[in-house]
Every structure is written in structure tokens, then in C-alpha cells.
């Protein structure tokens, strides 16, 4: 648009003024539109950036503690999936701050690595996918943490807490069924589980798990019209020769209108 206006003005000026006159020519070339309106700034092609690489780990036995997968000593298989053309990765012992394998560039869309995780520690797998923009390098970064536990005493943890509200006449109370399992997710029987209530009631207690690894807690009763939340938290689990490792969630709630 600006170029068209400029061209039209120049044409009118030339049609009304003689080009043999030096003053006219000086006027013509003194008023110049900076930049060439005929040029167009090229648009950049749309670039779809790949998402961050996804990494998973598999080992035996396995359970989760504070959202971190936990395995026994041995080999752990790391699988990386990506839509990037290639992935740069590292394997790190977080506890000792040692880079166990500086890694290398792997071609996408996926690859598998077997890590010999014989030392109990927290490990980190860092992977970075190559960006779609030329020359941008490996900028699509993601991480995976996993933990290797020491061989020895078997471990147990809470796998679930199932809640329910029961009514009895003019009162109501909550029931909580706690399930205790080992690192292979098999039930642990005979363990003494301790728990406490909060919210509408504040009593506590303990009981032993049955053959299904389950124990049931009952809250104190409250008026049927009471509204709020019953919350049961497991504080400990004891069984000779076993180690209790809390796992998320160790508390569970149920609302009552």
C-alpha cells in the first residue's frame, strides 16, 4: 500500500515537471521512500516442536515410594521413547553425584538400555531430545528418578486405604480398610498396623493384618447430622524381621454431607 502511494506521487510529479530541469530532478531524488516497497519479508515456515522424551524403568521387585519407583539390586531396564530425531542422555548416581555413564546420542523414536544397578542409591536418568529448529541442539529435556534398595530384610508398605461412612441410628462413623503388601505386591499377614483419625474424630488404634494383608479401623461415632471429613492415617506397621516403608498414600479421607 505505501509503495503504491509513493509510485503514484512520483508519476504525478514527473507528468507535471520537466526532467530536463536540474531543480526538478533534485526534488525528485531528494524525497525517497527508505526501503524498497517491492520487497516482502519472507514468512518463517511453521515448526512443530517434538514433546519431551518419555522414560520408564523396569526391574524386580518393584514398588513406589514417594512417587519414585524402587527396585532390588540387579539390572534395571531403561526405555526411552521420543518423537525427536535423536536423544542425548546420561545415567547418574544422585547419592554420590557420580556420572556412571556419560551416555551418547541415540536415534529415535525409541531405545532401551540395561543398567547394572547393584549399588543401593537414588539414580537419575537425564535425557534430552533434539529440537526441530536447526542448530538449537538438545533442548527437550526430561528426567527419571529410581531407587535401588539394599538386599536383606523384606519390605512392606501400604498399598491402599478404602474408606466408607456407616450409619447407626442417630449416629454415624467411618470405616477404613488398610491393605499391607510386600515389594512384590503380595499381602503381608500378621503385621501390627497403627493408625489415627482426624477431622470429625480424633481416636487411634492398632490391629493385625489378616491373610489378605488387611486390617479395618473404625472411627468414633458422631451425630448423624454432622458434616465434615473423616481422615485415617497409618502411622506404623510392625512385623518381626520386616521393614516398614511408608508409601503414598498413607492417609485417606472421606467426606460426609
Secondary structure, DSSP 8 states (H G I E B T S, - for coil): -HHHHHHHHHHHHHHHS-TT-HHHHHHHHHS--SS-TT---------------EEEEE-SSEEEETTEEEEESEEEEEEEEEEEEEEEEEEEETTTTEEEE---EEEEEEEEEEEEE-S-EEEEEEEEEE-SSTT--EEEEEEEEEEEE-SSSEEEEEEEEEEEEEEETTEEEEEEEEEEEETTS-B--S-EEEEEEEES---EEEEE--TTSEEEEE---EETT--EEEEEEEEEEE-TTEEE---S-SEEEEEE-
